């Protein structure tokens, strides 16, 4: 019984070693190593798939891959800029000196209903109320920051 268990453990270890070696071989054939992916993730905090895409696109050149990620990040930022932030919260804060009305927007109703988001909106309103009237920004004219 013990011999059979030991045999199964050795077979499992050998299989795991072969799978890992095959993964390394695929990475090497694609022009990058797993160490490069790890290093890129540490430097950029980008998702692993994005690091792999960048390394494939630049044939494993780490500096070029980081530049490629930056360009891709700019492109994704432009895509996100077009999205509508139609949900949110309108918060009032008042004291003896005045009233502040703040609208804070978000893309989803899930975020808008979150207590952390609502607390943030209330804190922004209180901060606006604490500002001197001359530096309060738009004031009675309306507008936003």
N, C-alpha and C positions, 0 to 999 in steps of 0.2 A: 504494500500500500504506500509506504514512504517512497520507495523507488519510483513508483508510477507518478506520484506527486512531484518529485524532483524532476522527472523527465518532462512533465507538462510545463513546469516552471522554466526549464531550459529552452523548450520549444517556444514558449511565449516570449522569452527574452530575445531569442534569435529572430523571431518574426518582427518584434518591435524594432530591432536593430536594422533589419532589411527594409522596413517601411521608412524609417528615418533616412537611411542611405538613399533610397529611391527619391525621397523628397528633396534631399540635397542635390542629387543628380539633376532633377527637373529644374531647380533653381539655377544650377551652374549652366545648364543648356540654354536657359532663358537669358543668361548674361548677368546674373546677380547672385549673391550668396545670402543665406539666412542671416549671417552676421551683419551684412549691409542693411538689410531690412530692419534688424534690431537697432542698429546705430541710427538709422534715419528716423525711426519712431522716437528714439530718445531725444534726438536733436529737434524734431519738428512737432512732436505730439500728434502727428497725422495718423489716421486709421491705417491699419496694415495693408488693406487692399489698395489704398491710394499710394502708399510707399512702393508697393510692388508694381503698380502701373507706371509710376514715375521712373523706377529703375529699369523696367522693360523698355520704356520709351527712350531712355538715354543710354542704353547698352551697359548699364551698371556703373556709370559715372556718378558718384555720390553728390558732388557739388552741382553738376548739371541737373540731377534729379531733384535736389532741393529747390533750385531755381524753377524747374518745371512745376513743382508743387505750388510755389508762390504764384506763378502765372495761372495755374488752375484754380487756386484760391480766389484770385481776383475775378476770374470768370464766374465762379460760383457766387461770389459776393454780388456781382451785377445781376445774376438771376434772382437772388434773394431780395434785391432792392425793388424789384417789380411786384413783389407780393403785397397784398393788401392786409393791413393791420386794422381789422374792422371791429374787433371785440376789445373790451377793456373795462375800465372803471372811471367814474367821475366821483371825486371826493371833495367834500367841503371841510374846511377847518376854520374855526372862528375863535376870537378872543375879544377882549375889550377894545383893542385897537382896530380891528377889522376882520375881513373874511377873505379866505383864499379858496378858489375853485380850481381844481386840477383834473385834467383828463390824461390818463395813462393808457395807451393802446397796446394790444397784443394781437397775434395772428389767430389764436384759438380761444374758444370759450372755456376750455379746460384750464388754461392758464389764468384767465380772467376770474374764474371762480375759486382759484387757489388762495388760501389764507395768506401765504407768503407774498403773493402779488398784491393782494388787497392791503396788507400791512405796508408794503413798499409805497403804494399810492398814497396812503394816509401819511406816511413819513415825509413824502415829497410835499404834500399840502402843508404840513406843519412847518417844514423848512421854508416854504414860500411865505408863510405867515410871519415867520421870525425875521425875514429880510426887511431892511429899512425900505420905506416907500419909494425913495429915489432910485434904488437899485433893484426894484421888484420886476424889472423887465417890461412886459407889455402892459401891465396894470389894467386900467379900465378900458383900454383900447381893444383888448382881446389879443389873440395871437398865441404863439407858443414859443417854447424855448428850443 
